[in-house]
Amino acid sequence: MVDKLHSRTHSPSKSSIYFACPASTKFFEMFQDEPGPEAIYGTETHTLGETLLRQSLRISDFENNEIKSANEVIKDLTQYDEEMQRLAEGYSNKVLSLIESERKRISEDPIVFIEETLNMEWLVKDMIGTLDLGIIADDVMTVVDLKTGRSRVDSWVMKEEGNKEPNSQIGLYALGLYNNIGKLYPIKKVRLIILQERISNISEYELLLEELLAWEKDVVVPSIKKTLEPYPIAVPNKGCKWCPGKHVCVARKNTNLALYEETPKEILLLTDDDIEELLPKMDELIKFAEDIKAYALKRLLDGHKYKKHKLVYSRVTRTFTDNDSVAKILVDNGYEAYSKPKLLGITEIQKQLGKPKLNELLGDYITIAKSSISVASLDDEREEVNIEKYKEDKDI
């Protein structure tokens, strides 16, 4: 069996980062971030989804003939909740539907791969990928990737010239499945599918096998080659937020500070074009500043000393050490000690009921209040504000 320890520098899940910025592989090598709660939640959702699939299909793990029940798996999950159950069940049901569709199409059982470890060392040493789900049905190979985040992810990316190409992560999984196993079958067409149950997103991209192999030659191989140079180039981009070197990258600093380098002598006003050019850069500059502060805070907590900065408490709160004694003193002196019971928030109630039950029981009593408005790019998924309605609501 292939070692399941993924490469720290070239795993498929990081590919969108190092395809855009070759130097990021050096940061992945230098820094090893601990997975955050979102990453852990995603991993555990994958585990539960895999279990539900194996139970439904009666597929055992290659190294373990026993199929763990969902209840057994749930006991080991640290972030399990009703939403995770919903996400895993939704993923499992959609995959089962895909498998059944392929079964009907070819009039026989397709070959199914669940959490398949793929050796991708023909691209770069130690490159390993773990495929969420693969289906080979006659001449069609389907690759499915489960996402649990709230930001939409497509199975393809649009290039400047208007052409589509595979999302790098799922595209690499497709190459891995084809080179490890698919070559044994008469594959002609490849389907790349991303499932995001959380935001009801299903993104599918179909391409010919020849197109996938051309993408490998024209995009994948050159991109990886750039990361293997002695001094790979650093290219600040929107993927910086996922790079472990985001807080110490000089190229990122230079790009952000370049906004202030040219100061005209005469008084000039920014044009609309100037403002539109600056807005996305401002977001990145703010994020860069937050990353620097977070990094400095971590170093100070680790005992590092800066010449001109120190740790302080940003806020001090007061609490009673013995609530019962305080309450008794207040009551004895004729004062009120307890406030009236407060209803739980909608989020807390939804955790207990689940979203469908919440809407069923309490939907008539829920109103949605809009937050303050902000500026976003046109490709943002949120609905554009109706300015007339906004002014009317705010009585501007």
C-alpha positions as CSV (number, residue, x, y, z in Angstrom):
1,M,0.0,0.0,0.0
2,V,1.1,3.6,-0.6
3,D,2.0,5.6,2.4
4,K,-1.0,7.7,3.3
5,L,1.2,10.6,4.7
6,H,0.7,13.3,2.2
7,S,3.5,15.5,0.9
8,R,3.9,18.7,3.0
9,T,4.7,20.7,-0.2
10,H,2.8,19.1,-3.1
11,S,-0.5,17.6,-2.0
12,P,-3.4,18.0,-4.5
13,S,-5.3,20.0,-1.8
14,K,-2.7,22.7,-1.9
15,S,-2.3,22.8,-5.6
16,S,-4.3,26.0,-6.2
17,I,-1.8,27.7,-4.0
18,Y,1.4,26.5,-5.5
19,F,0.1,26.6,-9.1
20,A,-0.3,30.4,-8.5
21,C,2.7,31.0,-6.3
22,P,5.6,28.5,-6.8
23,A,7.4,29.9,-3.7
24,S,4.5,28.7,-1.4
25,T,6.0,25.2,-1.4
26,K,9.0,26.6,0.5
27,F,6.6,28.0,3.1
28,F,4.7,24.7,3.4
29,E,8.1,23.1,4.0
30,M,9.1,25.6,6.7
31,F,5.8,26.0,8.5
32,Q,3.3,23.3,9.5
33,D,0.1,24.9,10.6
34,E,-2.2,23.0,13.0
35,P,-5.5,22.2,11.3
36,G,-8.2,24.7,12.4
37,P,-11.7,23.8,13.6
38,E,-13.1,24.2,10.0
39,A,-10.5,21.7,8.6
40,I,-11.2,19.2,11.4
41,Y,-14.9,19.6,10.8
42,G,-14.4,18.9,7.1
43,T,-12.2,15.8,7.8
44,E,-14.8,14.4,10.2
45,T,-17.6,15.0,7.8
46,H,-15.6,13.1,5.2
47,T,-15.1,10.2,7.6
48,L,-18.8,10.0,8.4
49,G,-19.8,10.3,4.7
50,E,-17.4,7.5,3.8
51,T,-18.9,5.3,6.6
52,L,-22.4,5.9,5.3
53,L,-21.4,5.0,1.8
54,R,-19.6,1.8,2.8
55,Q,-22.6,0.7,4.8
56,S,-25.0,1.4,1.9
57,L,-22.7,-0.3,-0.7
58,R,-21.4,-3.0,1.7
59,I,-17.9,-2.1,0.7
60,S,-15.2,-2.9,3.3
61,D,-11.8,-1.2,3.6
62,F,-9.0,-3.0,1.8
63,E,-7.1,-3.3,5.0
64,N,-10.0,-4.0,7.3
65,N,-12.8,-6.5,6.4
66,E,-15.1,-5.0,9.1
67,I,-17.4,-2.1,8.2
68,K,-17.7,0.2,11.2
69,S,-21.3,1.4,11.9
70,A,-22.0,5.1,11.7
71,N,-22.8,5.1,15.5
72,E,-19.3,3.6,16.2
73,V,-17.7,6.2,14.0
74,I,-19.7,9.1,15.6
75,K,-18.3,8.2,19.0
76,D,-14.8,9.2,17.8
77,L,-15.8,12.4,16.2
78,T,-14.9,15.6,18.2
79,Q,-17.2,18.0,16.3
80,Y,-20.2,15.9,15.5
81,D,-23.5,17.7,15.3
82,E,-26.8,17.4,13.4
83,E,-25.5,19.5,10.6
84,M,-22.6,17.2,10.1
85,Q,-25.0,14.3,9.9
86,R,-27.1,16.2,7.3
87,L,-24.0,17.0,5.2
88,A,-22.7,13.4,5.3
89,E,-26.1,11.9,4.5
90,G,-26.6,14.4,1.7
91,Y,-23.2,13.6,0.2
92,S,-23.8,9.8,0.6
93,N,-27.3,10.0,-1.0
94,K,-26.0,12.0,-4.0
95,V,-23.1,9.6,-4.6
96,L,-25.5,6.6,-4.4
97,S,-27.6,8.3,-7.0
98,L,-24.6,8.9,-9.3
99,I,-23.6,5.2,-8.9
100,E,-27.1,4.1,-9.7
101,S,-27.3,6.3,-12.7
102,E,-24.0,4.8,-14.1
103,R,-25.3,1.3,-13.3
104,K,-28.4,1.9,-15.4
105,R,-26.4,3.5,-18.2
106,I,-24.1,0.5,-18.7
107,S,-26.5,-2.2,-17.4
108,E,-23.9,-3.5,-14.9
109,D,-22.3,-2.5,-11.7
110,P,-19.6,0.3,-12.2
111,I,-16.3,0.1,-10.3
112,V,-16.4,2.3,-7.2
113,F,-13.4,3.8,-5.2
114,I,-14.0,5.3,-1.8
115,E,-11.2,7.3,-0.1
116,E,-8.7,5.8,-2.5
117,T,-5.1,6.6,-1.9
118,L,-3.4,7.6,-5.2
119,N,0.4,7.5,-5.9
120,M,1.2,10.6,-7.9
121,E,5.0,10.4,-7.8
122,W,5.3,10.5,-11.6
123,L,4.6,14.2,-11.2
124,V,6.8,14.9,-8.1
125,K,8.4,12.9,-5.4
126,D,6.2,12.0,-2.4
127,M,3.1,13.3,-4.0
128,I,0.1,11.4,-2.7
129,G,-3.6,12.1,-3.1
130,T,-6.7,10.8,-1.4
131,L,-9.7,10.7,-3.7
132,D,-13.1,11.1,-2.0
133,L,-14.9,9.0,-4.6
134,G,-14.2,7.6,-8.1
135,I,-16.5,5.7,-10.5
136,I,-15.3,3.9,-13.6
137,A,-18.2,2.9,-15.8
138,D,-17.1,1.5,-19.2
139,D,-15.6,4.5,-21.0
140,V,-16.5,7.2,-18.4
141,M,-14.5,8.0,-15.3
142,T,-16.2,10.2,-12.7
143,V,-14.3,11.9,-9.9
144,V,-16.2,13.4,-6.9
145,D,-14.9,15.7,-4.2
146,L,-16.8,16.7,-1.1
147,K,-16.5,20.2,0.2
148,T,-17.9,21.4,3.5
149,G,-17.0,25.1,3.4
150,R,-19.5,27.9,2.8
151,S,-17.6,29.6,-0.1
152,R,-18.6,28.2,-3.5
153,V,-16.0,26.0,-5.2
154,D,-16.4,25.0,-8.8
155,S,-14.9,21.9,-10.5
156,W,-13.4,24.1,-13.2
157,V,-11.7,27.5,-13.4
158,M,-12.2,30.1,-16.1
159,K,-9.1,31.4,-17.7
160,E,-8.7,35.0,-18.9
161,E,-9.1,34.0,-22.6
162,G,-12.5,32.5,-21.6
163,N,-11.6,28.9,-21.7
164,K,-12.3,26.4,-18.8
165,E,-9.8,24.1,-17.3
166,P,-10.1,21.7,-14.3
167,N,-10.0,22.9,-10.8
168,S,-6.4,21.9,-9.9
169,Q,-7.3,19.7,-6.9
170,I,-10.0,17.6,-8.5
171,G,-8.1,17.6,-11.8
172,L,-5.1,16.1,-10.1
173,Y,-7.3,13.5,-8.5
174,A,-8.6,12.6,-11.9
175,L,-5.0,12.2,-13.2
176,G,-4.1,10.1,-10.2
177,L,-7.1,7.8,-10.7
178,Y,-6.4,7.4,-14.4
179,N,-2.7,6.7,-14.0
180,N,-3.1,4.4,-11.0
181,I,-6.1,2.4,-12.3
182,G,-8.0,4.0,-15.2
183,K,-5.4,3.0,-17.8
184,L,-6.7,-0.5,-17.5
185,Y,-10.1,0.6,-18.9
186,P,-11.2,2.3,-22.2
187,I,-11.7,5.7,-20.7
188,K,-12.8,8.4,-23.2
189,K,-14.7,10.9,-21.0
190,V,-13.9,12.4,-17.6
191,R,-16.5,13.9,-15.2
192,L,-15.3,16.2,-12.4
193,I,-18.0,16.8,-9.7
194,I,-17.8,18.9,-6.6
195,L,-20.5,18.4,-4.0
196,Q,-21.2,21.2,-1.4
197,E,-24.2,20.1,0.5
198,R,-23.9,23.0,2.9
199,I,-24.7,25.6,0.2
200,S,-26.6,23.2,-2.1
201,N,-23.9,23.5,-4.8
202,I,-23.2,20.8,-7.4
203,S,-20.5,21.8,-9.9
204,E,-19.8,19.4,-12.8
205,Y,-17.3,19.7,-15.5
206,E,-17.0,17.2,-18.4
207,L,-14.0,16.9,-20.6
208,L,-12.4,14.3,-22.9
209,L,-9.5,12.2,-21.6
210,E,-7.3,13.9,-24.2
211,E,-8.2,17.3,-22.8
212,L,-7.3,16.1,-19.3
213,L,-3.9,14.8,-20.4
214,A,-3.3,18.0,-22.4
215,W,-4.0,20.0,-19.2
216,E,-1.4,17.8,-17.4
217,K,1.2,18.5,-20.0
218,D,0.5,22.3,-20.5
219,V,-0.5,23.3,-17.0
220,V,0.4,20.8,-14.3
221,V,3.9,19.8,-15.3
222,P,5.1,23.4,-15.9
223,S,3.5,24.6,-12.6
224,I,5.2,21.9,-10.6
225,K,8.5,22.4,-12.4
226,K,8.5,26.1,-11.3
227,T,8.1,25.0,-7.6
228,L,11.2,22.8,-7.9
229,E,13.6,25.6,-9.0
230,P,16.3,26.6,-6.4
231,Y,14.6,30.0,-5.9
232,P,11.0,29.7,-6.9
233,I,9.2,33.0,-7.6
234,A,6.7,34.4,-5.0
235,V,3.5,35.7,-6.6
236,P,1.1,37.4,-4.1
237,N,-2.5,36.5,-5.0
238,K,-5.9,35.8,-3.5
239,G,-4.6,32.4,-2.3
240,C,-2.2,34.0,0.2
241,K,-4.7,33.6,3.0
242,W,-4.2,29.8,2.8
243,C,-0.4,29.9,2.7
244,P,1.4,29.3,6.0
245,G,4.0,31.9,5.1
246,K,1.5,34.7,4.6
247,H,2.7,36.6,7.7
248,V,6.4,36.6,6.7
249,C,6.4,36.8,2.9
250,V,8.4,39.7,1.7
251,A,6.8,39.6,-1.7
252,R,3.4,40.1,-0.2
253,K,4.7,42.9,1.9
254,N,6.2,44.7,-1.1
255,T,3.0,44.3,-3.1
256,N,0.9,45.8,-0.3
257,L,3.2,48.6,0.5
258,A,3.7,49.5,-3.1
259,L,0.2,51.1,-2.9
260,Y,1.8,54.0,-1.0
261,E,5.1,54.4,-2.9
262,E,4.0,57.0,-5.5
263,T,2.8,60.2,-4.0
264,P,1.9,62.9,-6.6
265,K,3.0,66.4,-5.9
266,E,-0.1,68.1,-7.2
267,I,-3.5,67.6,-5.7
268,L,-5.4,64.9,-7.7
269,L,-8.7,63.1,-7.2
270,L,-9.2,59.4,-7.5
271,T,-11.3,58.4,-10.5
272,D,-13.9,55.6,-10.4
273,D,-11.4,53.4,-12.2
274,D,-8.7,54.2,-9.5
275,I,-11.2,53.3,-6.7
276,E,-12.2,50.0,-8.4
277,E,-8.6,49.1,-8.8
278,L,-7.8,49.9,-5.1
279,L,-10.9,48.2,-3.4
280,P,-9.7,44.6,-3.8
281,K,-6.2,45.6,-2.9
282,M,-7.5,47.3,0.3
283,D,-9.1,44.0,1.4
284,E,-5.8,42.2,0.9
285,L,-3.9,44.9,2.7
286,I,-6.3,44.7,5.7
287,K,-5.9,40.9,5.7
288,F,-2.1,41.2,5.5
289,A,-2.1,43.5,8.5
290,E,-4.3,41.1,10.5
291,D,-1.9,38.2,9.6
292,I,1.1,40.2,10.8
293,K,-0.6,41.0,14.1
294,A,-1.6,37.4,14.6
295,Y,1.9,36.2,13.9
296,A,3.4,38.8,16.3
297,L,0.9,37.8,19.0
298,K,1.9,34.1,18.6
299,R,5.6,34.9,18.9
300,L,5.1,37.1,22.0
301,L,3.0,34.3,23.6
302,D,5.9,31.9,22.8
303,G,8.2,34.2,24.8
304,H,9.7,36.3,22.0
305,K,10.5,40.0,22.9
306,Y,10.1,42.9,20.5
307,K,11.9,46.1,21.1
308,K,8.9,48.4,21.0
309,H,5.8,46.2,21.6
310,K,4.4,44.1,24.4
311,L,1.4,42.1,25.4
312,V,-1.5,43.7,27.2
313,Y,-5.1,42.8,28.0
314,S,-7.3,44.5,25.4
315,R,-10.3,44.2,27.7
316,V,-10.8,43.5,31.4
317,T,-14.1,42.1,32.6
318,R,-15.4,41.6,36.2
319,T,-17.0,38.4,37.5
320,F,-18.3,37.3,40.9
321,T,-16.5,34.4,42.5
322,D,-19.6,33.0,44.3
323,N,-22.9,33.7,42.5
324,D,-25.0,32.1,45.2
325,S,-23.6,34.2,48.0
326,V,-23.9,37.4,46.0
327,A,-27.5,36.6,45.2
328,K,-28.3,36.0,48.9
329,I,-26.8,39.3,49.9
330,L,-28.8,41.2,47.3
331,V,-32.1,39.5,48.2
332,D,-31.5,40.1,52.0
333,N,-31.0,43.7,51.3
334,G,-34.1,44.1,49.2
335,Y,-32.6,44.0,45.7
336,E,-33.3,41.8,42.7
337,A,-30.7,39.1,42.1
338,Y,-31.8,37.3,38.9
339,S,-32.9,38.5,35.5
340,K,-35.8,36.9,33.7
341,P,-35.1,33.8,31.6
342,K,-33.7,34.6,28.2
343,L,-34.6,32.7,25.0
344,L,-31.8,30.9,23.3
345,G,-30.6,32.4,20.0
346,I,-31.7,31.0,16.7
347,T,-28.3,29.4,16.0
348,E,-28.4,27.6,19.3
349,I,-32.0,26.4,18.8
350,Q,-31.1,25.2,15.2
351,K,-28.3,23.1,16.6
352,Q,-30.9,21.2,18.7
353,L,-33.6,21.0,16.0
354,G,-31.7,21.0,12.8
355,K,-32.6,23.5,10.0
356,P,-35.7,21.6,8.5
357,K,-37.3,21.2,11.9
358,L,-36.5,24.8,12.9
359,N,-38.3,26.0,9.8
360,E,-41.2,23.7,10.3
361,L,-41.8,24.6,14.0
362,L,-40.6,28.2,14.1
363,G,-40.4,29.5,10.6
364,D,-43.4,31.8,11.0
365,Y,-41.7,33.5,13.9
366,I,-38.4,34.2,12.2
367,T,-37.5,37.5,10.5
368,I,-34.2,38.2,8.8
369,A,-32.6,41.5,9.6
370,K,-30.0,42.7,7.1
371,S,-26.6,43.7,8.4
372,S,-24.8,46.8,7.4
373,I,-23.9,47.1,3.8
374,S,-20.4,46.6,2.3
375,V,-18.6,46.7,-1.0
376,A,-18.0,43.4,-2.8
377,S,-16.8,42.4,-6.3
378,L,-19.5,41.5,-8.9
379,D,-18.6,37.8,-8.8
380,D,-19.5,37.7,-5.1
381,E,-22.4,35.2,-4.6
382,R,-24.5,37.5,-2.3
383,E,-27.5,39.3,-3.8
384,E,-26.9,42.9,-4.8
385,V,-28.6,45.5,-2.5
386,N,-31.6,47.3,-3.9
387,I,-30.4,50.8,-3.1
388,E,-33.9,52.3,-3.3
389,K,-35.3,49.6,-0.9
390,Y,-32.3,50.1,1.4
391,K,-32.8,53.8,1.6
392,E,-36.5,53.3,2.3
393,D,-35.8,50.8,5.1
394,K,-33.2,53.1,6.6
395,D,-35.3,56.2,6.0
396,I,-32.4,57.9,4.4
